Amino acid sequence: MRLKGKLAVITAAGSGMGKAAALLFAREGATVCVVDYSEKNAQATVAQIKSAGGQAHAVIADLMSETECRRIIHDSAKHMGGIDILWAHAGEPGPGGFEGLDMNAYQHAMDLNVRSAVVSVGEVLPYMRQRQGGSVLFTASISGLVGSQFSPIYSLAKFGIVGLAKSLALSMGPEGIRVNVVCPGLVDTPMLPGFLSRGGDAALAEQNKAKFVASIPLGRVAQPEEVAKAALWLVSDDASYVTGVALPIDGGFTSR
Ligand SMILES: NC(=O)c1ccc[n+]([C@@H]2O[C@H](COP(=O)([O-])OP(=O)(O)OC[C@H]3O[C@@H](n4cnc5c(N)ncnc54)[C@H](O)[C@@H]3O)[C@@H](O)[C@H]2O)c1
């Protein structure tokens, strides 16, 4: 078991990659706090973990609220008796395009993708210090590694996350806290059609998906479990000398 006895918090763990990771981390011996604003999804993830013999707690919060981003950390620490691992995974595609930008949509994207991570990670560091170390993981995207004509604001936010992770890796390394980022390409989750169509219909999403897939060397989108396995490696002691890394999990998309 690669996370035996570890105490992990994962945000946006009611669905997609976060859920896949919550199930996997629990199978690998971690106790997991499943953070999500959908109580139904969070409880379903917890129930699945428990029925497989694992340990988990649901922490319901809207991460658009700064106060809630702080509370999830303190509530998780109370549930579990400490925190070793935080995967700050919550995010959203944000507005497409740039000219005529809706500043409310801009702010929403920055608050969920960037501020929620900044606030919750700031809050978790003292808990990790208490345990003489820890592992923080962020979620960026291929749009945090290369520019995106399709999603300039998303790209702005995700480049920011990579910069934050690299900076924290420098400052937290001496305290035994590693900080890394996963940068997924297209992943088959409920978020994907909305990202691809940006308010358009399912047919547009399929059309854009086909175009995108044609430029992926492995020729397909990822399954959430494939990202969860990379996340497991990064947060576990198997990656004990890895910090400040932004790992593409993109079927080779950013290799060109
Ligand atoms: N799916 C992709 O193709 C893809 C690719 C690269 C990066 N990402 C990133 O992955 C992360 C999540 O994506 P996913 O595909 O696993 O998503 P998903 O749609 O499967 O799940 C998102 C979860 O977040 C929860 N959520 C949404 N807003 C919230 C809020 N304000 N407060 C609390 N919970 C909230 C939802 O209830 C849902 O359970 C985001 O950071 C996204 O930018 C996704």
The ligand as an SDF file (V2000), in Angstrom:
LIG
                    3D

 44 48  0  0  0  0  0  0  0  0999 V2000
  -11.5950   17.2580  -17.8200 N   0  0  0  0  0  0  0  0  0  0  0  0
  -10.5760   17.7510  -18.4880 C   0  0  0  0  0  0  0  0  0  0  0  0
  -10.4050   17.5290  -19.6890 O   0  0  0  0  0  0  0  0  0  0  0  0
   -9.5290   18.5740  -17.7570 C   0  0  0  0  0  0  0  0  0  0  0  0
   -8.2940   18.7560  -18.3870 C   0  0  0  0  0  0  0  0  0  0  0  0
   -7.3080   19.4890  -17.7150 C   0  0  0  0  0  0  0  0  0  0  0  0
   -7.5540   19.9950  -16.4560 C   0  0  0  0  0  0  0  0  0  0  0  0
   -8.7760   19.8040  -15.8850 N   0  0  0  0  0  0  0  0  0  0  0  0
   -8.9640   20.3470  -14.5380 C   0  0  0  0  0  0  0  0  0  0  0  0
   -9.4170   19.3120  -13.6560 O   0  0  0  0  0  0  0  0  0  0  0  0
  -10.1850   19.8860  -12.5880 C   0  0  0  0  0  0  0  0  0  0  0  0
  -11.5510   19.2270  -12.4240 C   0  0  0  0  0  0  0  0  0  0  0  0
  -11.8870   18.6130  -13.5350 O   0  0  0  0  0  0  0  0  0  0  0  0
  -12.6680   17.2260  -13.7110 P   0  0  0  0  0  0  0  0  0  0  0  0
  -12.6010   17.0340  -15.1840 O   0  0  0  0  0  0  0  0  0  0  0  0
  -12.1670   16.1840  -12.7990 O   0  0  0  0  0  0  0  0  0  0  0  0
  -14.1400   17.7320  -13.3370 O   0  0  0  0  0  0  0  0  0  0  0  0
  -15.5720   17.1060  -13.0960 P   0  0  0  0  0  0  0  0  0  0  0  0
  -16.5180   17.9430  -13.8440 O   0  0  0  0  0  0  0  0  0  0  0  0
  -15.6020   15.6270  -13.3010 O   0  0  0  0  0  0  0  0  0  0  0  0
  -15.7340   17.3790  -11.5190 O   0  0  0  0  0  0  0  0  0  0  0  0
  -15.6810   18.6370  -10.9860 C   0  0  0  0  0  0  0  0  0  0  0  0
  -16.1800   18.5530   -9.5520 C   0  0  0  0  0  0  0  0  0  0  0  0
  -15.9670   19.8390   -8.9630 O   0  0  0  0  0  0  0  0  0  0  0  0
  -17.0980   20.1740   -8.2060 C   0  0  0  0  0  0  0  0  0  0  0  0
  -17.1650   21.6340   -8.1200 N   0  0  0  0  0  0  0  0  0  0  0  0
  -17.3650   22.4980   -9.1250 C   0  0  0  0  0  0  0  0  0  0  0  0
  -17.3880   23.7650   -8.6630 N   0  0  0  0  0  0  0  0  0  0  0  0
  -17.1840   23.6830   -7.3300 C   0  0  0  0  0  0  0  0  0  0  0  0
  -17.1350   24.6480   -6.2950 C   0  0  0  0  0  0  0  0  0  0  0  0
  -17.3110   25.9530   -6.5380 N   0  0  0  0  0  0  0  0  0  0  0  0
  -16.9180   24.2280   -5.0300 N   0  0  0  0  0  0  0  0  0  0  0  0
  -16.7640   22.9080   -4.7520 C   0  0  0  0  0  0  0  0  0  0  0  0
  -16.8220   21.9450   -5.7060 N   0  0  0  0  0  0  0  0  0  0  0  0
  -17.0360   22.3380   -6.9730 C   0  0  0  0  0  0  0  0  0  0  0  0
  -18.2730   19.5630   -8.9270 C   0  0  0  0  0  0  0  0  0  0  0  0
  -19.3950   19.3650   -8.0810 O   0  0  0  0  0  0  0  0  0  0  0  0
  -17.6770   18.2450   -9.4360 C   0  0  0  0  0  0  0  0  0  0  0  0
  -17.8900   17.1840   -8.5100 O   0  0  0  0  0  0  0  0  0  0  0  0
  -10.2600   21.3680  -12.8880 C   0  0  0  0  0  0  0  0  0  0  0  0
   -9.2290   22.0180  -12.1880 O   0  0  0  0  0  0  0  0  0  0  0  0
  -10.0040   21.4280  -14.3930 C   0  0  0  0  0  0  0  0  0  0  0  0
   -9.5080   22.6780  -14.7920 O   0  0  0  0  0  0  0  0  0  0  0  0
   -9.7750   19.1130  -16.5000 C   0  0  0  0  0  0  0  0  0  0  0  0
  1  2  1  0
  2  3  2  0
  2  4  1  0
  4  5  1  0
  4 44  2  0
  5  6  2  0
  6  7  1  0
  7  8  2  0
  8  9  1  0
  8 44  1  0
  9 10  1  0
  9 42  1  0
 10 11  1  0
 11 12  1  0
 11 40  1  0
 12 13  1  0
 13 14  1  0
 14 15  2  0
 14 16  1  0
 14 17  1  0
 17 18  1  0
 18 19  2  0
 18 20  1  0
 18 21  1  0
 21 22  1  0
 22 23  1  0
 23 24  1  0
 23 38  1  0
 24 25  1  0
 25 26  1  0
 25 36  1  0
 26 27  1  0
 26 35  1  0
 27 28  2  0
 28 29  1  0
 29 30  1  0
 29 35  2  0
 30 31  1  0
 30 32  2  0
 32 33  1  0
 33 34  2  0
 34 35  1  0
 36 37  1  0
 36 38  1  0
 38 39  1  0
 40 41  1  0
 40 42  1  0
 42 43  1  0
M  CHG  2   8   1  16  -1
M  END
$$$$
